Amino acid sequence: MMILLLQAVTTPATLASHPLSGTAAEWLWLLPLLPLLGFVINGLLSLNGARFGPGDPNTPGHHPHSGAAADAPAISHAEQAGAAGDDHHAVKRHKWAGVVSIVGPGVLILSFGLAIAMFFAMTGAGVDSPFVQSYFTWMATGDLGIDAAFQLDQLSIVMVLVITGVGSLIHIFSIGYMRDDPGYPRFFAYLNLFVFFMLVLVLGANYPVLFVGWEGVGLCSYLLIGFWFSDKANADAGKKAFIVNRIGDFGLLVAMFLLFANLGVLDFVGVNARAIELPAGGALITAICLFMFLGCAGKSAQIPLYVWLPDAMAGPTPVSALIHAATMVTAGVYLIARSAVLFSLSPVASLTVAVIGAVTALFAATIGLKQWDIKKVLAYSTISQLGYMFIGVGVGAYVSGVFHLVTHSFFKALLFLGAGSVIHAMHAAYHRTHSHEDAQDMRNMGGLRRFLPVTWVLMWLATLAIAGIPPFAGFFSKDEILASAFERAHGSTLASATWLGIPGSTVLYIIYGIGIVSAFLTAVYMTRMMLYTFHGPTRTGAEEEKHLHEAPWVMTAPLVVLGVLSVIGGWLDLPEVITDLVPLGPGELLGHWLEPVVGAATARVSAGEVHASVTVEEMLILVAVVIAVAGIVFAWARLKPARLVRKRDAVAEEGFERVVAEKYFVDEAYDRAIVTPTYAISRNVLWRVIDNGIIDSFFVNGSAKLAQGFGWVGSKLQTGNTGTYAWALVIGVVAMLGAFTLR
Amino acid sequence: MLAESLALTAALFTIGVIGVLTHRNAIIIFMCVELMLTSVNLTFVAFSRFYGAAGQVFVVFVMTVSAAEAAVGLAIIIAIFRHRQTINLKDINLLRG
């Protein structure tokens, strides 16, 4: 494949007149190839180690703490063994761990450097059309002509920078987190492969190439969720994610078929140019957009397909940070921003996206209020924040959706890695004392700020960012989304449309209201998580406390970088109403940057919009801030960490609290409504009737019986009696002679 | 003259066929088969009287072959009799399906 690409690159089918020709952008093909190279190297090393090295990951029971915690990181014995001088099991570090620690993050850092070079090449040259590199013809049948082509434009470079940048930090964190796992090279091989597919997803110049990346990241998600596959729960979680995503992928495929059937093209440039041929607001474009959104709902965990994401926390925590918070789950938001032209032509589909996003944001936020597993809180928080992004792209504020995507990747990656640091410490402590408590349950934590001060400070920064406290990153992006929803209600193609018989402006006001309520809940559940984890008395256990310690620098350094980004990330797109008040710097950087990609679509949606006055905008910001502060204050006042008891002593919740803690029994409802009937139909109809009854009994055994019957008849003709044969011969001769003479 | 000859050979042939079909004794069936061969030889001779000597040549061939066949056939019948103490074809049906 590499040779193919190299050959193709020598004669790339790019426009010679494009401003990016001859710049770093010519190396576009190398961007995903580097992680692929890392995958190959790490994969080969992992195979080698599995055969000869210590710690075969396939050995049953290599993961001794599977019962206590779904996510139990390997413990850095090395740094403790000397001090404690104990006789714990030997470190099962992989024999190639050193090489993998360099190759795994190294390829990604190189990719990141290349992406930065491309970014500066783009800022230098005024780029108003995508830079497309076509390598070879992939499919050419009839009217269908699809190239294996990559495209670089303002949107894809933003995604590439996030993926490689945040990805590099998470890779570095993983060195510390996963180093002592027997499957260390396998882990980095999967992680590199994931980044490769993610880059294919965002760089693909047409829907089929995007779909390759889309499926590829799904595969890597499956592999990494079930990374500790010897535990059945983890393997099941991986399967669940894979199967739920298939439902969404069906939608994306149908959308692509519809696009091709009606436009005859599938590359982004062609689709964007010809989409206006479709009747605006018509049933066809709405169907295309809704099917596409089904794909987004699967990948980005929106109602009704969100159920896989909380279970996906079974994977190692860096995986949760990279795949299930920062990059893969935002692919749906990227897809809608990429297809902004299509969505802007269908107000009904856009409103549907926004409504689903709003409902998901509220729904997931309420569940997050009652979760005890620290990663589950973050998982529902991610679903909720993804809901915000869909509000953004749904109301036609594509820039704000992408903006929240970027800032969210900063602070949510930080939160997940911080949680990883906490789990790492907790697990190490329980491991040392041979305790089988749950290392992820917040009821077993408390007061950790004394032991993990760096993690504590950084996670508070991220919490303030996600809660929407100025001037942290999340405040600007979330405010921009809510303000956009509010403004669109005042005259836009969305406001004048009707959604299920409700006027569009009413829907938008409701979405704004739900967004505000969800923002309050976000502040509450995040403060709750911080309070229970880091504040109050320590409930870990007297003996265990002695073993709690801050993570090594290789894990805290990426946290610090993400912490800085969580603070300053908002500068990417300051609203002008704030830059007018306070001279913080140039406003709406991201907005201007993405203008060539989504500008036309945004303008189409906001046509006829009455721009809100400065006073209204200031009021909106004030409301957002007050809500966020109120949420934190409310949580601080109401929740008493001192009253918490450890998990094993906790009494079960009652009434509505239990309903929320049990996630509204959605999994159970899906189980009854879909899974059980599917099993029943499979067993009683498909298996017993169709497979056993019709296919096996009738077709398979039936044809055998038929042949047997003919054979029986034939054998009865063979009497073995010479007389019979003689008679048959004579009768035959007479018959033939008769036939010839009487003819 | 030809018609009478052919009528005779047809009658002989039919007698042979009926003998083969109705009898169970291998020797008798064998003799009936010989009768059928002889009737065919007669036909050749009758035809050669009108159409040249080729028929006579064929007769010599058929007699040669039937002599060989008789040797083999009788040897088989003797072998069967030694093996089963019978040459009744009703009892010899090893090939029954």
Interface residues (C-beta under 8 A of the other chain):
Chain A: G714 S715 K716 L717 Q718 T719 G720 N721 T722 G723 A726 W727 V730
Chain B: V17 V20 L21 R24 I29 L89 K90 I92 N93 L94 L95 R96 G97
